[in-house]
């Protein structure tokens, strides 16, 4: 079938909305009518070259939600009409990583930027007579997507699509970083650096976990205002101002957990993030940076003598099949204010405007809502 999609043909180029051809689902695959897609920094990291890719063109989008309209052979637990959320990490359930309980590190994830479909390595998307690489084996910047069954999670159909798509990446990453990776306990102090979609999800997760004080850091005033509404108790415009402020409030003890959720990690800031991490505490990186950067700066002696931990988190350290329904259940209970995280909706044709708003800090989360005109 022919449709539209937002493509990148080379580094440092704008997204190009143009005609694409979408193939039929093969064995183990489903076709999804995409209703909404989130605008995430990761897609722009691909476009800028911070995250290198195998080759162009790329169909963007890894955060999305929709309805299954067709199923391929061998798909038994999903059916036409099911409401689903994409998981940017496939979780096959049978590889060594999945069997050891690390579904977010599924071995199929090694192919996210290097090949076509999970099923057979071929391509379901073509444009200008060329094969197209779908971001994270999904390609949500199009009104239809053909994906492997391990890349979708069935959800409660009462969840609005704009809310549901956030569970694909941003909310699960921020929430899971606090609950799964850092395992924040009641009464602990938490700092969240960056108050975008991932950061505000982390702030709300810290509230749910019973954190005593929640320190938020963001240079954008509107995001600081929202951080307070989501539960941050102390707010700072810069990490430099936060260091002194946190030291004063905590009596020099600093924070048991620091969640780094900035738009782009810079290794030069690592020492400051570790500075606000308490003795025996953890600094969790829930953001990506330039893949070519290999010289982050920090005091290794302090790491040892103060027994601090530095770790990354992917998909919030959880199983997509469990974590996505969990955060959406918390939304229905009123514990996660996901609707308040959506700043603005865009059409597919407005994608470059949406990306600009994201990069300039105007949105906590912008989403694309597909219409009949896109199909």
HELIX and SHEET records of a PDB file:
HELIX    1   1 UNK A   41  UNK A   48  1                                   8    
HELIX    2   2 UNK A   96  UNK A   99  1                                   4    
HELIX    3   3 UNK A  103  UNK A  105  5                                   3    
HELIX    4   4 UNK A  107  UNK A  111  5                                   5    
HELIX    5   5 UNK A  135  UNK A  137  5                                   3    
HELIX    6   6 UNK A  149  UNK A  151  5                                   3    
HELIX    7   7 UNK A  161  UNK A  166  1                                   6    
HELIX    8   8 UNK A  170  UNK A  176  1                                   7    
HELIX    9   9 UNK A  177  UNK A  181  3                                   5    
HELIX   10  10 UNK A  197  UNK A  208  1                                  12    
HELIX   11  11 UNK A  221  UNK A  230  1                                  10    
HELIX   12  12 UNK A  239  UNK A  250  1                                  12    
HELIX   13  13 UNK A  267  UNK A  269  5                                   3    
HELIX   14  14 UNK A  270  UNK A  275  1                                   6    
HELIX   15  15 UNK A  300  UNK A  305  1                                   6    
HELIX   16  16 UNK A  315  UNK A  317  5                                   3    
HELIX   17  17 UNK A  320  UNK A  333  1                                  14    
HELIX   18  18 UNK A  339  UNK A  341  5                                   3    
HELIX   19  19 UNK A  348  UNK A  350  5                                   3    
HELIX   20  20 UNK A  351  UNK A  359  1                                   9    
HELIX   21  21 UNK A  372  UNK A  374  5                                   3    
SHEET    1   A 6 UNK A 130  UNK A 131  0                                        
SHEET    2   A 6 UNK A 125  UNK A 127 -1                                        
SHEET    3   A 6 UNK A  16  UNK A  22 -1                                        
SHEET    4   A 6 UNK A   2  UNK A   8 -1                                        
SHEET    5   A 6 UNK A  58  UNK A  59 -1                                        
SHEET    6   A 6 UNK A 133  UNK A 134  1                                        
SHEET    1   B 5 UNK A 144  UNK A 148  0                                        
SHEET    2   B 5 UNK A  29  UNK A  38 -1                                        
SHEET    3   B 5 UNK A  64  UNK A  71 -1                                        
SHEET    4   B 5 UNK A  83  UNK A  86 -1                                        
SHEET    5   B 5 UNK A 152  UNK A 154 -1                                        
SHEET    1   C 4 UNK A 144  UNK A 148  0                                        
SHEET    2   C 4 UNK A  29  UNK A  38 -1                                        
SHEET    3   C 4 UNK A 365  UNK A 369 -1                                        
SHEET    4   C 4 UNK A 342  UNK A 346  1                                        
SHEET    1   D 6 UNK A 234  UNK A 236  0                                        
SHEET    2   D 6 UNK A 213  UNK A 217  1                                        
SHEET    3   D 6 UNK A 189  UNK A 193  1                                        
SHEET    4   D 6 UNK A 255  UNK A 260  1                                        
SHEET    5   D 6 UNK A 277  UNK A 285  1                                        
SHEET    6   D 6 UNK A 309  UNK A 312  1                                        
END                                                                             
